[in-house]
Amino acid sequence: MSNEIVFFDLPSKTGKAWSLNPWKTRLALNFKGLPYKTEWVEYPDIKPRFQDHLPPADLYTIPAIILPDGTWIMDSWKIADALEEKYPEPSLRLNSPYVERLRGDLVKMASYLPGIYKPKVCKLVLNEASAGYFRRTREEDEGMTLEQLEAEKGGAKAWAAAKPYFNKITALLKENSEGPFFEGKTVGYVDFVWAGFLIFFSRFGEDVWADLLEASGDAEAHLKFLEAVKPWSERDDH
């Protein structure tokens, strides 16, 4: 039996990892030094690939993994729990209070940003095999075209609405003055959650990235943070 984990991720035009939730898992795998191979799956192919191996679901999602014993797990948080249980060292520090403190503000902040990221994902990131599926399903969710979404709920107004929560996250990141991580010099899953968000938005071009850094209230803190996470984020294409 191979000791290699199969990790399902979403492909992109550049061949590099991009999506927020799979990045959490990729960073955790890299941090724990676990052997894995990436299987890239386009959006329309997720259900056919997954449905015979997982409990029936209305929606099958990436990330998912197959452990060496053949166990399938879907959802980044469930995967983190399983990895921590099976491979406890180094610890992801899932019980850190910073995990829930970040998660609450991140969910609130992200709720104002679909007008920025959904059109960009479709236009700039996805291969043709996924772009049509993504457009159809997201337009159904939003009740409007992606172009309407961008015009009505994107740009400066979106960042202005998200900014109060972004500033709270920046303050949380800077709470431990030793830095560069949320818990000072100790890295954990909370850092991988935030790194996944930042890397996700970095894929949308220099203008969006500049807007994000401005909305953060302290660009340097987040740039230093991303630099510190590099040992686990450099593997992004396999």
N, C-alpha and C positions, 0 to 999 in steps of 0.2 A: 504494500500500500504506500502510495506517495505521501510525503509529508507536506506537499504543496497545496496551498489554498487557492481556489479559483475565485477570482474577484470580478464581478460584473460591473462594468462602467459604460458610460455613454460616449460614443465617439464624436469627434469634431472635425471641421475642415482642416485644422492644423495638425491633427493627429495627437493633440495634447489633451489631458484631462481638463475639464472646465466646470462641471456642475457641482454646486455647493454640497449636497448631501453625499455623493460618492467621495468627495474630497475628505470628508470626515473619516471615512473608512480607510481610504488610501493612506492618509497621514498616520492613522492608528497602526496600520500594518507595517508601515515603514518605521515608526517609532519602536515597535516591539521587535523589529528585525525578523519578521516572519517571512518565509519563502512563499511567494504567490505569483500567479500568472494572471494577467488581465484578459478577460474576454469582453470585447467591445460589442455592444448590442444596440442596434438602432431602435428608436421608439416603437415602430410597428411590430418589431420582432420580439419584444419583451414577453408579451403574453404567450405566444407559441413556444418560446424557450422555457418559460417558467411553469406553465400551468400543470404540467404532469408531475412536478416535483414539490409543489407547495400547496397548502390548503386552498380551496376555492376562494377567490377574492374578486371583488368588483374591479379592482385596479392592482395590477402587479407593477412594482416599482424597482428602480435601481437607486441605491446599491443593493446588491445581494451577494452572498458568498456561498461556496460549498467548502465545508471543512474537510480535512483529510479522511475523516470517517464516513464521508458521504452526506452529512447533515447539511441541509439547505437553510439559510437564514436570510430574511429580507427585512430591510429598514435599518438605517444607520445606527439608531439608538440600541436596537436589539442586537445588532452585530457587535457594538461596543461592549455590551454586557457579556456576550458569549466569549469574546476574545479575552476579556479581563478574567473570566472564570477559568478558561482553558489555559491561558498563557498569562499568569498573574504578574510576571516581571518582564520589563519595567511596568509599573502600574500606571494606568490611565487616570487615576485619581477621580473616578466617576462620582465619588461622594463629596467632592469638594463643593462647598457652598457657592463657589463662583460659577459652577455649571448652571444652576438654576437662576442665579442672578443675571447672568448673561442671557440665558435662554428667554426669559421673560421680556426683556427690552428688545432683543433681537427679533422676536416674533412681532412685537408692536411696530418696530421700525420697518421691517420687511413688508408689512401690510400696506405701506404707502408707496412701495416701489415697483409694483408690477408694470406700471406704465413706462418704466425705464427698462427693466430687464427682459420682459417677455418679447417685445418687438426686436430687441437686440439679439436675443438667443436665436430667433427665427432667421433674422437677416444676416448675422455675422458669424454664427457659431456652427449651426447644424448642417450636416450633409443633406443633400437632396432627399435621401431616403427617409429622413426624419422630419424635415421642415414642413411638409404638407400635413403630416399627422399632428405635429406640434401646433401649427396654425389652427387647424380645425378644432382641436380639443380646447385650446386656450380661448379661442373666440367663443366657443360654447360656454365656457366658464364665465367669461367676462360679459357676454351679451352684446358684444360689439367687435368690429374688426380690430386687428392689432394696430392699424394706422390710427383709428379713432382713439384707441386706448392711449397711444403715445401722445396724440395731440391734446387729449382732454385730461390725462392723469400722469403725464410724464414731465420731463424737464425740471425747471427750477421749482415749480410748485410742489412736485413730489419730494425733492430734497428738502424744501422748507418744512414740509409736514413731518418728514422723518428726522430732521435735525435735533429736536429735543431728546429723542431716544438715542440717537447717535452720540450726542454729547454725554449722555449718562454712561454709555459703553466706554467712551474714551476716559471718563473719570474712573470707571471701574478698572480699566487697563492700567491706569497710572496710580491706582490706590497703593500698590506696593512700590515704593520709590526705588527699590533695588532693580526692578524690571529685569528683562523686557517682557516677561510673561505676566499673566494675571496674578499668579502667586509668586511674583518676584523672579527668582532664578529657577524655580521649579516648574517644569513643563507638564501639562496634562491635557485631558480631552477638551477642557474648556478652550484651550488655545487652538486646538484643531477645529473646533466649531467656528471660531472667529476667523481663523486663517482660511477656512473653506469659503466663507462669505467674501473675504477680501479678494481671494484669487478669482472667484466667480466674477466679481465686478471688474477685475483687471482685464478680463477677456473682451470687454466691450469697447475698447478704444481709448485713446488718450483723453478725449473730452470727458467721457463718463468718469474715468479714473480721477481726473482733476476735480470734477464736481464732488466726487465721493470724499476725496481728501480735504477739500474745503469744508464740506458739511461735517466732517469729523470733529472740527474744532482744534485739532492738533495733528497735522499730517505727519510730523516727524515721529511721534509715538508709534503710529501704525506702520510706518516704513521701517523703523527699527525692529518692530515686532516681526514683520515679514522676513526681514533679514535673519532674525534669530531662529525662525522656523525652517529656514532653508535646508538643514540637514535631512528633514523629513518631507520636504516638498519638491526636491529636485527630481525625484523619479515621477515624471508626469506623462510618460508616453508609452509605458509598457507595464 
